[in-house]
Amino acid sequence: MHTTYRTATDAFNAGFLDGELAAITKLPARQAHARISMAEQHDPLYAQGYSDGYLHATATNAALRVRGGSER
């Protein structure tokens, strides 16, 4: 199924949310990279958003783990 977004920002934001959800649900980086590569061919802004969202959620989760571990 192909989704058409009204603006480039909509495509990026949809990708960002999907990337965050992928990281939160612990999608392996290899699979996330494969999804980004496939999306890049059809919607580069969605792919960029997905990548940014995945990296953002991964970094946030790592920071929370480090912070939580140092307080114990």
N, C-alpha and C positions, 0 to 999 in steps of 0.2 A: 504494500500500500504506500502510495506517495502522498505526502502532505505538502500543500502549498501554503506558505506563510504570507501574511500581508506585507510585512516589512522584514528587512534584514535583522533587525533587533529581535523580532519574534522568533526567527529561526535560531539565532544565537541563544536566546533565553530558553527555548525548548531543549536545545542540545545541552545547555548548562544543567538544567534540572535533571535530564536523563542521565548525564554523567555523574551528578551527585548521587542520584539513586543507585546507580551501578556500583559506586564505591561503598555506599552505606550497606548495600546487600552483599558486599565482599566479592564482587566480580573480579576475577584475576586480571592483572594488568595486561597479560597477553591477549585475553579476549576483548578487553576494552580497546586495546590498540587495533585489533582486527576490525572492530566496529567503526572506529575512527577512520581507518583506511578505506573501508567500503563507503562510508558516508561522504568522505572527501570528494569522491568522484561525482556525487549527485548534488550535494549541498555543502559547500565548503564552510559556510558560516555555522551551520548546525554542527559540523564536525569540530570546528574550533570551540564552540560552546561546550560540546560533549567533553572534549579534552580538558578544557579549563575547569569544568564542573567536577570531573573525576579527580583532577589534581588538587583542587580546592578541598574537596571532602576528604581526600586521603591525607593531606597535610593537617587539616583540622583534627581529624581522628588521631593522628600521630601525636600532635601537640597535647591533646587531652589525655592520651595515655601516659605521656611523659609527665605531665603536670599531676595527674592522679597518682602516679607511682612515687613521686617525690614527697607527697604529703603524708604518706603512710609511715 
